Amino acid sequence: HDCYDNFVMMITGTKRFTLAPTSDWRTLKPTCVGSKSNLCWANVPHPNAPDRQTAAHKKTMTKVNKIVVDVKPGEILYMPAGWFHHIENLGPTVMVNWWTKSGETIALKKALTDPTY
């Protein structure tokens, strides 16, 4: 997940985004690293390919509130800060994205990194 709101715009090609909300944090049990533990990822390979997952991964994915969306040329996808995402190219692609730090993003980052918050 990213600690910033993210706008993604496809120029050419199509990307498949699998998204999971911040409410799935406990289910996905992410690994976080960095000086402020702000780089996090969930260890679920290929969330849309159950045949490539272990039994434990399959069980986890049945509990995740995932949303799958294909973003095509000219389309823009907004990903709120803290949402988990997996991105798959469905062929050659060119994408532009823009991160922004909103007030909600700042509060989320503080909540995730400050145990006294």
Secondary structure, DSSP 8 states (H G I E B T S, - for coil): --SSEEEEEEEES-EEEEEE-GGGHHHH--EEESTTS-EEE---S-TT-GGGS-HHHHHHHHHS--EEEEE-TT-EEEE-TT-EEEEEESSS-EEEEEEE--HHHHHHHHHHH-TT-
